Amino acid sequence: MRVILSIVLMVNILFGASISLEDMQKYQQYKSMLDNGAGGSSTQKVVKQDVIKNNIEQNSMDQNMIDNTMETKESVDQNSTEEYNNIFKYDQKDKPLKRYGENFFKNKNQLNSALVPTSNNYILHSGDTLFINSYDSKRNDTLELTIDNNGDINLPNLGLLKVGGLKLDEARAIIKNKIVKSKPKTKVIVDISGYSSIQVIITGNVEVPGIYNLSSFSTVKDALMVAGGLLDVGSYRDIDIVRGGKKIYNFDLYKLLNDTNGINDIILQSGDIVSVNFIKKTIYLSGKVKYPAIYELKNGETYKDLLRYSGGFRYDATKDSIKITRYSNSKNIETYIINKNKLYSLTPHDGDKIEVFNNLELKEKPYIYVSGKVIPKATKYKYFDGMTLLELFKVVKFRSELIVKDDIKNDIVEPKVIEKREALMVDKSKIKIIRNNADKKRVFLVSLKDTFKLEPYDEVEFFNYFDTHPRIEATIKGAVYNPGTFFIDNDTTLQDLINLAGGITLKGYTKEFELVRYKVVNNERVRDIKKIDFKNAIENNFKIEPFDEVKIFTIPNWYERKTITLKGEVKFPGVYPIKTGERLASVIKRAGGFTKEAFVDGALFTRESIRKNEAKRMKEAMLKIKQQMAFISTNGREVGAMPTDQADVVGTIKLLEQQAQEYKALGRLVVYLEKDLDKFSKSDFNIRLEDQDTLIIPSYNDTVSVYGEVLNPNSFVFSKNLTAFEYIKKAGDITERADEESIYVVLPNGEAKKVEPDSFFASSDFIVPKGATIVVPMKVNRVSNILLWKEISQVVYQLAITAASLNTVGVI
């Protein structure tokens, strides 16, 4: 809050030419009140209404009275305490308008078909149950027969009778004739005792669209209630019923609400679609009518129809001064005061607002209507003869900030409410006044300094100063605590801009700074970049111009702390700070060098920048594989892929996905270390270090591991002179899925060597060293000309290299 007020105060200074000292004093009181936690409306000392009116008429309300409206004081007499501002306010208790017919959907009662007489036109369905009572002077028989899926009922001793699809009165006649033929003197009563269910689709602008199972006796209104009612944009008067692909009916809720016979509703059938269309014409009707609400009118309906729906005028309504507010060309708002006959002659437009005034209020209580962003709530103020705009200003209550609350949705925790605050100040130079006389409207834009006289029923809109005046800004970045773009004025200096950014940090360079300034030359905006002496600029109050960009440099050689982590077989493992340009040999010496157990051939050196790129490449490779696989799945035959090929690749991808989920990029950089650090320091592998580098020196590793498509993936004790083929034999030999042409050996330092097929099967002279890993990859079939196998091979290779690296240092 204080930050917002400080910004507002700064902007006020910026526009000092337009804001008076009185504004500044008043705003300072706002600030003090908010700092003290007042923030709300304030109660005032008792002031007799006639005394205040006399003061106003004498134009003697001084600055102290204005200030008193912003302070909280104790009441002298609690029984007669009232807000000073409210002396001039009319009672504002109008309820917000609701849609006409909205309450219809709040009734949650369900239809009880047993209590509703069945229409003779009701169509019988499979699942309906018929009650049949046949009787004569000696016997009375009662049956309840359910219509089967073929539309038949089974009359005892009389056989099957098809009634499905018939109207109820038609079925009655057939059943009676059938029974009377066998028993001539028998009387028969036929009715429905149970209804089947139907399935309908409810779509469009309803709360819960979908497929619903309803009673076969259900009507359109029943379906709408089951769907939770309509959305705000849904039409109550334009609801289509589609049957068999054709629109058979249009439902209008207004007719149902105003027709006690309910002839506007129809019974639905299975397969019907109930579609709620968008509302097309919305009219707001408020004031002295019997049912103020938001109404929906159809094309061709008039304002006379609107008043009929609302029940007409109230006894105290005036029919000579009705206010209509209308959007013109979707841009401007026009307001007129007209009589009833003129209103009836107008064609209703979407969004029209009609207000019917109180007859007594117009005759005895003229008012001024006040609105705007800086007004807590649009309010009517009492008018008196000779009232000026300045006098109105003194009694209007303004707000100094706007609070907007946003609900942030979160599926895991409860929604959080984010509160945003915007500082406000009244613009005294631009005040809009709308004056309505008969059928004419005039609009004024005046200043508070003008002695503008108000007339009854004027509409006054006060603007927020910051919405009507352009703000100029400048940017500061670099070595400041809060870099960003800030509002400035014509007198803002470099020091002011630095202060807005929280000051210069300890690493800020105060010898010179960079300034980017924009100018218009030959109707083109050009950028001028130059360096300026910092000390001289501060001492001479260097002025900042609109849209300037200031950069505060960092002191040369001022760097953030950088480190490297050493683990494993060094004498003093740990995290070591490094300086720019320091090399690997230097840090190893600082760590005491290697221990006797150090296996330098298997050193694992990782770099953060490489790790990020590696993870990115893996993600991109998997995404590309999935995209190509999707293409093959839908276009396999077109690219020559056989179903068996597709199945093989899909299986391979699933395995890769499982392994890729467990994959963690290492960012390994292959280095060749030597125990003699003096000798190593002259090597090409004595690399320059970067922040977050890691070096792991494992202990001696006397094993060789075999991974991938072998029968028994395992690690084996190192034996001299054994080839890769011989180690694979120890692992049970290759599987059917092995790619014999792509076998490779990962050396302890991370370097990979491919084993050529010819030399491999001829027991190559290549001897596998200690700590090495032999990888036998999966064989991936080519699918037509799509190089999917290549992408998969790269992923397999990366997974194997990572596993081999971790195996060397003893992680797996």
Summary of the structure (lengths in Angstrom):
residues: 812
radius of gyration: 43.5
end to end distance: 56.0
largest distance: 127.1
contacts: 2323
relative contact order: 0.06
helix: 28%
strand: 33%
